[in-house]
């Protein structure tokens, strides 16, 4: 504290006591200092005379100083209130941040759990994929074996679905029809046949209708003869999933039959002549 400090206010010099004190509370103002000015008192004759000579100006200066102090106190009070409000807002924000941090921590744990579950699922999928790949390889091998078997028999074979559309065929089938790879999926009725007999489509429909296989001899335009069989295509579940058409080349047998018929005719003629 300092006493009798000369201060010029409103054009006059006055004596004031200066006090500086550290603020302890409220908590928001801890560490700050409060500076106050009080009108000084002195018993010195010169000061009394000066007060007598300039009593009115000193009183005016004191009133102005008091107003300034009041204004400063109000500003300080307002600042304290603002600091308290800011402190409360900071506390609220800190609580929200804490809550958000806990939520993020929970989400992170859930993501870790999901990551482990996805890792486990991925391992299962890899296992299943390996099994499927093995089955596909086995299926491809079986398909190749079947195709080679069908081609090795030399029998023209055509597979049809229930709508009489081409499913697949062997290479030998080109001897009885004008089939190409692009004909897969096309109706049998659209395929140009080499058979001299035009009843193939009707026969196929009849077998699907009656569920009874059909067999007969047919001839193609180059003179070759085939034994045609139209049978039902049955799945492993014993359901009907179309037809199987096979054409067995019997041209040699037909030629032999003609030779036998010719020989029998010749023999009969000789017998008749001798008789």
Rosetta blueprint (number, residue, H / E / L):
1 X L
2 X E
3 X E
4 X E
5 X E
6 X E
7 X E
8 X E
9 X E
10 X L
11 X L
12 X E
13 X E
14 X E
15 X E
16 X E
17 X E
18 X E
19 X E
20 X E
21 X E
22 X E
23 X L
24 X L
25 X L
26 X L
27 X H
28 X H
29 X H
30 X L
31 X L
32 X L
33 X E
34 X E
35 X E
36 X E
37 X E
38 X E
39 X E
40 X L
41 X L
42 X L
43 X L
44 X L
45 X H
46 X H
47 X H
48 X H
49 X H
50 X H
51 X H
52 X H
53 X H
54 X L
55 X H
56 X H
57 X H
58 X H
59 X H
60 X H
61 X H
62 X H
63 X H
64 X H
65 X H
66 X H
67 X H
68 X H
69 X H
70 X H
71 X H
72 X H
73 X H
74 X H
75 X H
76 X H
77 X H
78 X H
79 X H
80 X H
81 X H
82 X H
83 X H
84 X H
85 X H
86 X H
87 X H
88 X H
89 X H
90 X H
91 X H
92 X H
93 X H
94 X H
95 X H
96 X H
97 X H
98 X H
99 X H
100 X H
101 X H
102 X H
103 X H
104 X H
105 X H
106 X H
107 X H
108 X H
109 X H
110 X H
111 X H
112 X H
113 X H
114 X H
115 X H
116 X H
117 X H
118 X H
119 X H
120 X H
121 X H
122 X H
123 X H
124 X H
125 X H
126 X H
127 X H
128 X H
129 X H
130 X H
131 X H
132 X H
133 X H
134 X H
135 X H
136 X H
137 X H
138 X H
139 X H
140 X H
141 X H
142 X H
143 X H
144 X H
145 X H
146 X H
147 X H
148 X H
149 X H
150 X H
151 X H
152 X H
153 X H
154 X L
155 X L
156 X E
157 X E
158 X E
159 X E
160 X E
161 X L
162 X L
163 X L
164 X L
165 X E
166 X E
167 X E
168 X E
169 X E
170 X L
171 X H
172 X H
173 X H
174 X H
175 X H
176 X L
177 X E
178 X L
179 X L
180 X L
181 X H
182 X H
183 X H
184 X L
185 X L
186 X L
187 X E
188 X H
189 X H
190 X H
191 X L
192 X L
193 X E
194 X L
195 X E
196 X L
197 X L
198 X L
199 X L
200 X H
201 X H
202 X H
203 X H
204 X H
205 X H
206 X H
207 X H
208 X H
209 X H
210 X H
211 X L
212 X L
213 X L
214 X E
215 X E
216 X E
217 X E
218 X E
219 X E
220 X E
221 X L
222 X L
223 X L
224 X L
225 X E
226 X E
227 X E
228 X E
229 X E
230 X E
231 X E
232 X E
233 X E
234 X E
235 X L
236 X L
237 X L
238 X L
239 X L
240 X E
241 X E
242 X E
243 X E
244 X E
245 X E
246 X E
247 X E
248 X E
249 X E
250 X L
251 X H
252 X H
253 X H
254 X H
255 X H
256 X H
257 X H
258 X H
259 X H
260 X H
261 X H
262 X H
263 X H
264 X H
265 X H
266 X H
267 X H
268 X H
269 X H
270 X H
271 X H
272 X H
273 X H
274 X H
275 X L
